[in-house]
Each structure stands twice: as structure tokens, then as C-alpha cells.
């Protein structure tokens, strides 16, 4: 996967580097590499690429109950990362009153931003001239991952969503649907998708929208560079 698009706007001194992944499912009984191995591999990739921001597009935790024993270790690992980490709660780990995110000491992890817990629906990084918008899952019920997207308020605008991309009528019975028309209508530089284990592009190609896949399956993260030269999207391998 590689894509380069032109970018307009005021000049910047340097590129912004984004690591995008999803579906780590920390706490899953199927985690063959250890409960925190995927998170460690993703944060290592962020260090290797000097990423400014890590986007975790849903289902970071397999469930709130299963993840609770690992909350302190997750907080410690994120706090040690030089990157800002943005988490969008997914259908496995929604932003409920008992969410594991509420166990994480915000003061001890100042680089962690959980949409729907620390921020209503958007995170603004003024030093990067970057906004990250997402509709968090707030319950286990069906919802529309791209409903009510905020307009662009910074030079760079990334949308994060966790749900099923509708490829055809065979997908209409699924929940958390993401449709081509919704993607096409976005004024976004990149759409970071989660919920599918395998990395792939989504939509008609008018707006760059990609699933990263689960690190366990993809063995990679999506790497997004935003600069005056354009937008470059590729995959960076991880070691698991």
C-alpha cells in the first residue's frame, strides 16, 4: 500500500508522522504473544519511525473486565512513549462508566488521549496543526461510526472510525456500518479505520481511508506522513 496526494495550506517546517493500528484486544485469552506484546510492538514502531502520534482505532482492549489487570502496565508503556497516543473506544471497549480507561491515571499518562473519555469527539494538537476526530462507541449497541463528523479546524484533519465498511448488499445485516457516501463526504486527509483484522483500503478512493488490520494478523502498522509534498501512506512491519 502506498499513496501520495497533494496537500494545500500554509507551509510547515517538517512532516507529521502518524502510526495507525487497531484491534490489539489486550486481555484476550487468545493472545499468543503475551497480553502486552502487540502494544509494545506498536510503540516500538512509533519510536523507529519517530512518530508524532499513534492512533489506536478501536478495540485496544478485548473487554473492560479482561483488561483491568493490565491497566497499570498499559499506562506505564504509553507514558514511556515519546509519541502522543489517541485511542478511539470500539465495540469491545466502549466508553462506558466502567471503562478500563477510567482506571488510567490521566496525570501519570499526559500523552494519552481517549476520545469519549478525555475528549468528547476530537483531539487538537496545536503544535502540529492537527485535529483527530472520532465517534467513540459509548455502549455495546449499534451506532454510526461516521455520524456528525466535525468540520476541519486545523490544517491537517484525520478521522478515526471503528466499524464495518459496506462493500455490497451482503454487508447490510452487519452493525456499525461505514458507507462509501459517508467516506466521500469527509473533508479529511486520512481516515483511520478499525474493526477488520486484515489491512486494506476502503471506500471509492476519493478520500484516503484504510484499515490497518490487527497487529497480530497484519504484522504491520499503517504509516502516514503529512507534509508540504503531500500525503504518503505505507505499511511499516512490526516484530512479534
C-alpha positions, 0 to 999 in steps of 0.5 A, spaced: 500 500 500 502 506 498 499 513 496 501 520 495 496 526 494 497 533 494 496 537 500 494 545 500 495 550 506 500 554 509 507 551 509 510 547 515 517 546 517 517 538 517 512 532 516 507 529 521 508 522 522 502 518 524 502 510 526 495 507 525 493 500 528 487 497 531 484 491 534 490 489 539 484 486 544 489 486 550 486 481 555 484 476 550 485 469 552 487 468 545 493 472 545 499 468 543 504 473 544 503 475 551 497 480 553 502 486 552 506 484 546 502 487 540 502 494 544 509 494 545 510 492 538 506 498 536 510 503 540 516 500 538 514 502 531 512 509 533 519 510 536 523 507 529 519 511 525 519 517 530 512 518 530 508 524 532 502 520 534 499 513 534 492 512 533 489 506 536 482 505 532 478 501 536 478 495 540 485 496 544 482 492 549 478 485 548 473 487 554 473 492 560 473 486 565 479 482 561 483 488 561 483 491 568 489 487 570 493 490 565 491 497 566 497 499 570 502 496 565 498 499 559 499 506 562 506 505 564 508 503 556 504 509 553 507 514 558 514 511 556 512 513 549 515 519 546 509 519 541 502 522 543 497 516 543 489 517 541 485 511 542 478 511 539 473 506 544 470 500 539 465 495 540 469 491 545 471 497 549 466 502 549 466 508 553 462 506 558 462 508 566 466 502 567 471 503 562 478 500 563 480 507 561 477 510 567 482 506 571 488 510 567 491 515 571 490 521 566 496 525 570 501 519 570 499 518 562 499 526 559 500 523 552 494 519 552 488 521 549 481 517 549 476 520 545 469 519 549 473 519 555 478 525 555 475 528 549 468 528 547 469 527 539 476 530 537 483 531 539 487 538 537 494 538 537 496 545 536 503 544 535 502 540 529 496 543 526 492 537 527 485 535 529 483 527 530 476 526 530 472 520 532 465 517 534 467 513 540 462 507 541 459 509 548 455 502 549 455 495 546 449 497 541 449 499 534 451 506 532 454 510 526 461 510 526 461 516 521 455 520 524 456 528 525 463 528 523 466 535 525 468 540 520 476 541 519 479 546 524 486 545 523 490 544 517 491 537 517 484 533 519 484 525 520 478 521 522 478 515 526 472 510 525 471 503 528 466 499 524 464 495 518 465 498 511 459 496 506 462 493 500 455 490 497 448 488 499 451 482 503 454 487 508 447 490 510 445 485 516 452 487 519 452 493 525 456 499 525 456 500 518 461 505 514 458 507 507 462 509 501 457 516 501 459 517 508 467 516 506 466 521 500 463 526 504 469 527 509 473 533 508 479 529 511 486 527 509 486 520 512 481 516 515 483 511 520 479 505 520 478 499 525 474 493 526 477 488 520 483 484 522 486 484 515 489 491 512 486 494 506 483 500 503 476 502 503 471 506 500 471 509 492 478 512 493 476 519 493 478 520 500 484 516 503 481 511 508 484 504 510 484 499 515 490 497 518 488 490 520 490 487 527 497 487 529 497 480 530 494 478 523 497 484 519 504 484 522 504 491 520 502 498 522 499 503 517 504 509 516 502 516 514 506 522 513 503 529 512 507 534 509 508 540 504 509 534 498 503 531 500 500 525 503 504 518 503 501 512 506 505 505 507 505 499 511 511 499 516 512 491 519 512 490 526 516 484 530 512 479 534 
